[in-house]
Amino acid sequence: MYGYTQDKDKYLNRLRRIEGQVRGLEKMIEEDKYCIDILTQVAAATSALQSVALGLLEDHLGHCVAQATAEGGEVAAAKVREASEAIARLVKS
């Protein structure tokens, strides 16, 4: 079981709302809406995705990494390294 499992429905609902935002962006472009209005909506969708990512990261740290740390050894080191690499990817985006 993964750390996000208990909040799976929350994440799925949030991702469905984000999917709707992205479809709305597509429609705005099809309808030749004002550039700044589109950019505002892109920023909102990006922020929503970042929020999901941070929630998943928190769940991963609290469950997967914590569990691996309790086991210790190379498993723990690998999970910490994996989490650090995920954080680095998020920071770059």
Backbone as CSV, one residue per row, in Angstrom:
resi,resn,N_x,N_y,N_z,CA_x,CA_y,CA_z,C_x,C_y,C_z
1,MET,0.854,-1.179,0.000,0.000,0.000,0.000,0.901,1.243,0.000
2,TYR,0.491,2.251,-0.735,1.252,3.491,-0.847,0.704,4.542,0.115
3,GLY,1.500,5.557,0.375,1.135,6.596,1.331,-0.104,7.381,0.954
4,TYR,-0.373,7.507,-0.336,-1.520,8.308,-0.778,-2.826,7.518,-0.801
5,THR,-2.771,6.221,-0.550,-3.931,5.351,-0.717,-5.151,5.842,0.049
6,GLN,-4.966,6.286,1.280,-6.118,6.733,2.070,-6.747,8.001,1.500
7,ASP,-5.998,8.771,0.731,-6.510,10.005,0.125,-6.697,9.866,-1.381
8,LYS,-6.752,8.654,-1.871,-6.830,8.405,-3.311,-8.008,9.134,-3.961
9,ASP,-9.169,9.059,-3.359,-10.349,9.728,-3.930,-10.158,11.237,-4.000
10,LYS,-9.537,11.805,-2.965,-9.266,13.250,-2.949,-8.355,13.625,-4.113
11,TYR,-7.298,12.837,-4.310,-6.371,13.111,-5.414,-7.053,12.945,-6.771
12,LEU,-7.842,11.904,-6.916,-8.524,11.685,-8.198,-9.491,12.821,-8.504
13,ASN,-10.244,13.265,-7.506,-11.163,14.387,-7.719,-10.412,15.652,-8.098
14,ARG,-9.302,15.899,-7.423,-8.503,17.095,-7.725,-7.952,17.035,-9.138
15,LEU,-7.455,15.859,-9.531,-6.923,15.702,-10.887,-8.016,15.847,-11.946
16,ARG,-9.210,15.414,-11.632,-10.329,15.596,-12.581,-10.665,17.078,-12.745
17,ARG,-10.590,17.830,-11.641,-10.823,19.283,-11.741,-9.725,19.939,-12.574
18,ILE,-8.497,19.501,-12.377,-7.384,20.043,-13.164,-7.569,19.693,-14.631
19,GLU,-8.012,18.492,-14.902,-8.286,18.089,-16.287,-9.325,19.026,-16.912
20,GLY,-10.335,19.388,-16.131,-11.337,20.339,-16.608,-10.731,21.708,-16.873
21,GLN,-9.803,22.127,-16.015,-9.120,23.404,-16.226,-8.344,23.377,-17.540
22,VAL,-7.674,22.272,-17.808,-6.879,22.159,-19.031,-7.797,22.153,-20.248
23,ARG,-8.927,21.463,-20.148,-9.892,21.508,-21.260,-10.402,22.925,-21.470
24,GLY,-10.589,23.662,-20.365,-10.998,25.056,-20.461,-9.950,25.906,-21.162
25,LEU,-8.685,25.621,-20.909,-7.594,26.328,-21.596,-7.649,26.073,-23.097
26,GLU,-7.877,24.829,-23.450,-7.978,24.480,-24.872,-9.119,25.263,-25.530
27,LYS,-10.235,25.335,-24.838,-11.385,26.063,-25.362,-11.079,27.553,-25.492
28,MET,-10.375,28.112,-24.504,-10.019,29.529,-24.559,-9.165,29.826,-25.793
29,ILE,-8.242,28.944,-26.089,-7.387,29.152,-27.267,-8.202,28.996,-28.540
30,GLU,-9.066,27.978,-28.581,-9.923,27.796,-29.759,-10.787,29.023,-30.011
31,GLU,-11.211,29.677,-28.939,-12.092,30.841,-29.047,-11.323,32.159,-29.099
32,ASP,-9.996,32.089,-29.261,-9.155,33.280,-29.375,-9.337,34.260,-28.217
33,LYS,-9.299,33.737,-26.994,-9.408,34.592,-25.810,-8.115,35.381,-25.616
34,TYR,-8.188,36.392,-24.784,-7.071,37.294,-24.511,-5.905,36.525,-23.876
35,CYS,-4.691,36.794,-24.351,-3.477,36.082,-23.918,-3.317,36.057,-22.402
36,ILE,-3.488,37.198,-21.774,-3.281,37.296,-20.335,-4.298,36.458,-19.579
37,ASP,-5.522,36.394,-20.069,-6.534,35.553,-19.433,-6.137,34.075,-19.513
38,ILE,-5.597,33.670,-20.645,-5.147,32.287,-20.806,-3.971,32.007,-19.875
39,LEU,-3.024,32.939,-19.836,-1.864,32.764,-18.963,-2.271,32.679,-17.491
40,THR,-3.275,33.437,-17.110,-3.780,33.376,-15.743,-4.312,31.983,-15.426
41,GLN,-5.014,31.409,-16.376,-5.559,30.065,-16.177,-4.462,28.996,-16.212
42,VAL,-3.426,29.201,-17.025,-2.282,28.282,-17.030,-1.622,28.301,-15.656
43,ALA,-1.451,29.486,-15.095,-0.852,29.603,-13.762,-1.700,28.889,-12.715
44,ALA,-3.011,28.996,-12.828,-3.903,28.326,-11.873,-3.783,26.805,-11.995
45,ALA,-3.737,26.299,-13.215,-3.602,24.848,-13.426,-2.249,24.359,-12.939
46,THR,-1.213,25.137,-13.187,0.129,24.780,-12.730,0.167,24.732,-11.205
47,SER,-0.419,25.714,-10.571,-0.472,25.753,-9.113,-1.237,24.552,-8.561
48,ALA,-2.325,24.201,-9.211,-3.117,23.049,-8.770,-2.309,21.758,-8.885
49,LEU,-1.569,21.593,-9.971,-0.726,20.407,-10.128,0.389,20.379,-9.091
50,GLN,0.967,21.541,-8.812,2.006,21.604,-7.790,1.447,21.226,-6.413
51,SER,0.224,21.620,-6.143,-0.419,21.274,-4.886,-0.596,19.763,-4.763
52,VAL,-1.015,19.126,-5.847,-1.135,17.665,-5.858,0.230,17.032,-5.629
53,ALA,1.237,17.544,-6.318,2.594,16.999,-6.186,3.090,17.114,-4.749
54,LEU,2.879,18.253,-4.120,3.324,18.435,-2.738,2.585,17.505,-1.779
55,GLY,1.313,17.300,-2.016,0.551,16.364,-1.194,1.069,14.944,-1.336
56,LEU,1.334,14.544,-2.577,1.877,13.202,-2.815,3.260,13.053,-2.190
57,LEU,4.059,14.095,-2.292,5.392,14.061,-1.695,5.294,13.926,-0.175
58,GLU,4.411,14.681,0.432,4.220,14.590,1.879,3.780,13.183,2.278
59,ASP,2.846,12.618,1.521,2.397,11.251,1.791,3.545,10.256,1.631
60,HIS,4.362,10.456,0.601,5.494,9.561,0.360,6.497,9.624,1.508
61,LEU,6.810,10.840,1.939,7.755,10.995,3.043,7.199,10.393,4.339
62,GLY,5.929,10.650,4.591,5.314,10.189,5.829,5.073,8.698,5.883
63,HIS,4.971,8.065,4.741,4.678,6.635,4.727,5.857,5.822,4.216
64,CYS,6.162,5.970,2.944,7.181,5.132,2.302,8.576,5.370,2.873
65,VAL,8.973,6.632,2.967,10.309,6.943,3.469,10.399,6.617,4.962
66,ALA,9.364,6.951,5.712,9.376,6.654,7.146,9.468,5.152,7.391
67,GLN,8.731,4.378,6.618,8.765,2.928,6.758,10.153,2.380,6.406
68,ALA,10.737,2.879,5.328,12.071,2.435,4.928,13.115,2.837,5.966
69,THR,12.953,4.017,6.539,13.889,4.474,7.568,13.823,3.558,8.787
70,ALA,12.633,3.103,9.125,12.489,2.185,10.253,13.212,0.861,9.981
71,GLU,13.205,0.440,8.703,13.915,-0.786,8.325,15.427,-0.558,8.344
72,GLY,15.827,0.651,7.965,17.246,1.015,7.968,18.004,0.455,6.781
73,GLY,19.309,0.625,6.823,20.184,0.079,5.791,20.049,0.750,4.444
74,GLU,20.390,-0.003,3.417,20.389,0.513,2.044,18.983,0.859,1.560
75,VAL,17.988,0.136,2.050,16.599,0.439,1.671,16.254,1.868,2.079
76,ALA,16.622,2.238,3.276,16.352,3.595,3.772,17.106,4.623,2.947
77,ALA,18.374,4.365,2.691,19.187,5.301,1.905,18.616,5.469,0.506
78,ALA,18.153,4.385,-0.087,17.586,4.445,-1.439,16.292,5.261,-1.458
79,LYS,15.441,5.084,-0.447,14.184,5.845,-0.395,14.446,7.334,-0.179
80,VAL,15.399,7.665,0.654,15.735,9.073,0.878,16.291,9.678,-0.404
81,ARG,17.161,8.946,-1.086,17.727,9.415,-2.360,16.614,9.615,-3.395
82,GLU,15.704,8.657,-3.469,14.578,8.743,-4.402,13.718,9.979,-4.110
83,ALA,13.447,10.224,-2.833,12.655,11.396,-2.449,13.398,12.690,-2.780
84,SER,14.694,12.713,-2.536,15.495,13.900,-2.859,15.471,14.194,-4.352
85,GLU,15.563,13.159,-5.164,15.511,13.347,-6.618,14.152,13.844,-7.060
86,ALA,13.089,13.358,-6.430,11.736,13.837,-6.746,11.582,15.301,-6.368
87,ILE,12.119,15.694,-5.224,12.070,17.099,-4.797,12.832,17.966,-5.787
88,ALA,13.994,17.495,-6.225,14.786,18.254,-7.196,14.019,18.460,-8.495
89,ARG,13.308,17.423,-8.946,12.501,17.562,-10.173,11.383,18.586,-9.975
90,LEU,10.758,18.569,-8.817,9.675,19.524,-8.539,10.194,20.946,-8.470
91,VAL,11.360,21.132,-7.882,11.935,22.464,-7.753,12.283,23.033,-9.134
92,LYS,12.740,22.179,-10.044,13.107,22.618,-11.388,11.894,22.990,-12.228
93,SER,10.743,22.425,-11.915,9.558,22.674,-12.754,8.888,23.986,-12.444
